[in-house]
Amino acid sequence: MVEFFAALVAVAVAELGDKTQFIALLLAARFPKQRVAILAGMLLSTILMHGIASSLGFLVGDVIFGDWLSIVVGVAFIVMGFAMLLPEKHEDAEKPSKFARFGPFLAAFLLLSLSEIADKSQIVTMMLAAHYGTILPVAAGAVVGMSLVLAPVIFFGAWITKHVPLHVIKIIGCIVFVVLGLAAMLA
């Protein structure tokens, strides 16, 4: 159960202020009456991408052993924490118009799948699966964490961005990742 909650928290924090949220907001603006289809497309993509990431992480865990794995995971989390403070490039701003012809479900599935390749949340999922030596609880936690961050953006994005400054979200995310990194190294 620890694996599930560790993945849920780590992935949710990794997605705060990420380009994935920006894509979800753009899709919700483009398809305002089809938000459930957007959520369904993103959910399917999340299941696929985090399933792959946790499977790869599990395999990496077989190659890197013991204390070295804890150090690698810890350092990766600390680096990601400080990386959250860097400005996010929203080069994907034009993608929704390119993919809009596929409809909201397929556009959401394709955009999220493409944007998640080598993304922070994917790396976090891989590292946690390697650290815990398990696939399903980590993947499930990652999917729930990602969904908890994306669903409010799809349904209430405009309101959220007016009331919570992005720099506050990024600072909190940095702190959480550094703490998770230190905890992994001390475990």
Salt bridges, closest charged atoms under 4 A:
ASP18 OD1 - LYS120 NZ 3.58
GLU88 OE1 - LYS120 NZ 3.91
ASP92 OD1 - LYS95 NZ 3.11
ASP119 OD1 - LYS19 NZ 2.99
